Amino acid sequence: MPAMIVKGSFLQLATPGVQQLTPYQPGKPVEELERELGITNPVKLASNENPLGPSPLALEAIAEVLPSINFYPDGAGFVLSNKLAQLHELEPANITLGNGSNDILELVTRAFLTPQHSAVFSEYSFAVYPIVVQAVGAKANVAKAYPENHQDMPLGHDPDAMLSAIDESTRIIFIANPNNPTGTWLTPAALERLFQGIPENVIIVLDLAYTEYMDEEIKPPVKKWLQQFPNLVMTRTFSKVYALAGLRIGYSISSAEIADILNRVRQPFNTNSLAQTAAVASLDDDDHVRKSVAMNSAGKSFLQQSFTEMQLDYLPTMGNFISVNVKQDGLALYQKLLRQGVIVRPVANYAMPEYLRITIGAQKQNERFIEALKQSLA
C-alpha cells in the first residue's frame, strides 16, 4: 500500500523553491476594508491603478464581444499582436502576449532558469522577480542599489553593482525602468551602457510597465534596442495607463527566436477575448492616454509639494505612484490611514519599513489622502 500522507505535510511534497515562498500580497481591496471596518466610500491608492478608468472605446468594444464569450479566444492573439507590431514598427513574430506582464516574467523564468542558474536584480525591485526565480529553484543574485542619500536616484538601480552581480551561472537580469516601488529610473544612455556590459548569453528583461508616464526624452527606443541587443526582452502592460488591470493583459517585445521560446511554455489561451479586444481598442485612443498622463503629472506635483510642506522626503518617480519616507513605522501608519478610509501600500516587504507607496489618484483622492496623512501623523 502507498504511504499515507500525514495531515499538514503536503508542503513537504512541493519543490524546495515553492516551500520557501511567501505568497505575493496585493494592495488591499476596497471591499475588504469595507467588510473589516465598515467604512463606506474608501479611497484606494495602493495598486497603481489609473483613476481615470478605461477608454470609452475599450468599454464599447467589450460590449460588442460579450455575447461570444462562449467561444475560446484567439490563442495567437492575431489582431492584437499585429496591432502592437505595427505600433512598434516590428513584426508580429516579435510579440508575445501575456496574462498581464507578470505572465511574461514567469514565462521567461520558466524558459531560461533552472536550479543550476541564477538571476540578477536590484534591491528594492518589483517583488515578482524574487518570487518567479525562487519558484523554479534558481538563485537570486541581488545587486546593491544606490544608497538613500544618493544625489540623483536614491534607492535606484546601480548599473555597476548589477554588472558585478552577474556570474557564470547567470541567465537572466531583471531591470525595472521605472522601478516599482521606488519610481526611480535609468536614462536611455545609462541603460545602453548597462546592456553593453551584459554577456550575450544572459537574457535582459527590461520591465517597462510604466513607460507611458515617463518624460518623452527618456522613453526607450524600442526598435533600435531590439535590433542592437538580440538578448533583450521588453515587457509592457495594459494595466497602468490603459486602465485594464482587471482584464490582465500585457505583452513582450523580443527577437523572434526568443518569442518562439516563450510561446513554447505559454499556455494556449493565456489572454482572454475581452482583454484582447479592449487592448486593441485602447491603442486607438491616444486622447485617453494623454488625459491619463496629464492627470498623473498634476497629481504628482500636488503630492510632491504637499510632502515638501510637511517636511517629508520622497523618492523621485517616473511612474504613477510615489514613495514617501514617513519617518516612522510605515505599517503602523498604514493601519491608521485605513481607519480613515484611505488605502495606500506599506513597503516593509521591500526592506523600506519607513516608506509608504502612494498611487497618484484623481485630485480629490490625493487631497483626501494628504488630509488623512496629516491627521495620522499628528
Secondary structure, 3 states (H helix, E strand, C coil): CCCCCCCCCHHHHCCHHHHCCCCCCCCCCHHHHHHHHCCCCCEECCCCCCCCCCCHHHHHHHHHHHHHCCCCCCCCCHHHHHHHHHHCCCCHHHEEEECCHHHHHHHHHHHHCCCCCEEEEECCCCCHHHHHHHHCCCEEEEECCCCCCCCCCCCCCCHHHHHHCCCCCEEEEEEECCCCCCCCCCCHHHHHHHHHHCCCCCEEEEECCCHHHCCHHHCCCHHHHHHHCCCEEEEEECCCCCCCHHHCCEEEECCHHHHHHHHHHCCCCCCCHHHHHHHHHHCCCHHHHHHHHHHHHHHHHHHHHHHHHCCCCECCCCCCEEEEECCCCHHHHHHHHHHCCEECEECHHHCCCCEEEEECCCHHHHHHHHHHHHHHHC
